[in-house]
Amino acid sequence: MGRRNKLLVPEAREGMDKLKAELMATTNQEDTKYEVAREQGIPLKRGNNGDLTTREAGQIGGQIGGRMVKELIRRAEQQIEDNQKRR
């Protein structure tokens, strides 16, 4: 399954995938969305998922993306705080 979303810095893909797997406590980066779907009782399968509702797809992606954004904000705030302490 190809990726549709584009990162501003394509070289960041590996790091973002690692962050996603870390935050979602999954063992395999590629299986993260399937594990999240299974936890939520959403029948996500490899290949065509045209039978999923928009709501179901959003529940999967929203949970993953939401956690990633919160963690990236937390890390940025920590970095700012650390930089201020060094001054």
C-alpha contacts under 8 A as a table, 3 or more apart, distances in Angstrom:
res1	aa1	res2	aa2	distance
1	M	46	R	7.72
1	M	47	G	6.48
3	R	6	K	7.82
6	K	10	P	7.30
7	L	10	P	5.23
7	L	12	A	7.35
7	L	13	R	7.16
9	V	12	A	5.65
9	V	13	R	7.85
10	P	13	R	5.74
11	E	14	E	7.12
12	A	15	G	5.37
12	A	16	M	6.18
13	R	16	M	5.17
13	R	17	D	6.13
14	E	17	D	5.14
14	E	18	K	6.22
15	G	18	K	5.08
15	G	19	L	6.17
16	M	19	L	5.03
16	M	20	K	6.13
17	D	20	K	5.06
17	D	21	A	6.27
17	D	29	Q	5.94
17	D	30	E	7.98
18	K	21	A	5.19
18	K	22	E	6.06
18	K	29	Q	6.37
19	L	22	E	5.01
19	L	23	L	6.05
19	L	68	M	7.15
20	K	23	L	5.34
20	K	24	M	6.05
20	K	29	Q	7.10
20	K	32	T	7.41
20	K	64	I	6.92
20	K	68	M	6.42
21	A	24	M	5.24
21	A	25	A	5.82
21	A	26	T	5.08
21	A	27	T	6.80
21	A	28	N	6.75
21	A	29	Q	4.95
21	A	32	T	6.06
22	E	25	A	5.11
22	E	26	T	6.56
23	L	26	T	7.92
23	L	67	R	6.94
23	L	68	M	7.13
24	M	32	T	6.89
24	M	36	V	7.80
24	M	64	I	7.13
26	T	29	Q	6.85
26	T	31	D	7.40
26	T	32	T	5.89
26	T	35	E	7.47
27	T	31	D	7.87
28	N	31	D	5.38
28	N	32	T	6.70
29	Q	32	T	5.59
30	E	33	K	7.54
31	D	34	Y	5.31
31	D	35	E	6.22
32	T	35	E	5.25
32	T	36	V	6.25
33	K	36	V	5.07
33	K	37	A	6.05
33	K	60	I	6.52
33	K	61	G	7.47
33	K	64	I	7.67
34	Y	37	A	5.03
34	Y	38	R	6.09
34	Y	44	L	6.29
34	Y	45	K	7.26
35	E	38	R	5.06
35	E	39	E	6.19
36	V	39	E	5.13
36	V	40	Q	6.35
36	V	60	I	6.23
36	V	64	I	7.96
37	A	40	Q	5.12
37	A	41	G	6.08
37	A	42	I	4.88
37	A	43	P	6.81
37	A	44	L	6.08
37	A	60	I	5.82
38	R	41	G	4.98
38	R	42	I	5.80
38	R	43	P	6.94
38	R	44	L	7.45
39	E	42	I	7.69
42	I	56	E	6.60
43	P	52	L	7.67
44	L	49	N	6.56
44	L	52	L	7.58
45	K	48	N	7.41
45	K	49	N	6.56
46	R	49	N	7.64
49	N	52	L	5.73
50	G	53	T	7.95
52	L	56	E	6.15
52	L	57	A	6.56
53	T	56	E	5.18
53	T	57	A	6.38
54	T	57	A	5.19
54	T	58	G	6.01
55	R	58	G	5.04
55	R	59	Q	6.15
56	E	59	Q	5.12
56	E	60	I	6.60
57	A	60	I	5.35
57	A	61	G	6.35
58	G	61	G	5.18
58	G	62	G	5.39
59	Q	62	G	5.19
59	Q	63	Q	6.05
60	I	63	Q	5.59
60	I	64	I	6.56
61	G	64	I	5.22
61	G	65	G	5.85
62	G	65	G	5.17
62	G	66	G	5.61
63	Q	66	G	5.29
63	Q	67	R	6.32
64	I	67	R	5.51
64	I	68	M	6.35
65	G	68	M	5.02
65	G	69	V	6.12
66	G	69	V	5.27
66	G	70	K	6.24
67	R	70	K	5.18
67	R	71	E	6.15
68	M	71	E	5.18
68	M	72	L	6.12
69	V	72	L	5.12
69	V	73	I	6.14
70	K	73	I	5.20
70	K	74	R	6.13
71	E	74	R	4.95
71	E	75	R	6.14
72	L	75	R	5.12
72	L	76	A	6.15
73	I	76	A	5.08
73	I	77	E	6.11
74	R	77	E	5.20
74	R	78	Q	6.17
75	R	78	Q	5.02
75	R	79	Q	6.13
76	A	79	Q	5.03
76	A	80	I	6.23
77	E	80	I	5.11
77	E	81	E	6.14
78	Q	81	E	5.03
78	Q	82	D	6.06
79	Q	82	D	5.05
79	Q	83	N	6.11
80	I	83	N	5.08
80	I	84	Q	6.22
81	E	84	Q	5.15
81	E	85	K	6.35
82	D	85	K	5.18
82	D	86	R	6.49
83	N	86	R	5.26
83	N	87	R	6.82
84	Q	87	R	5.45
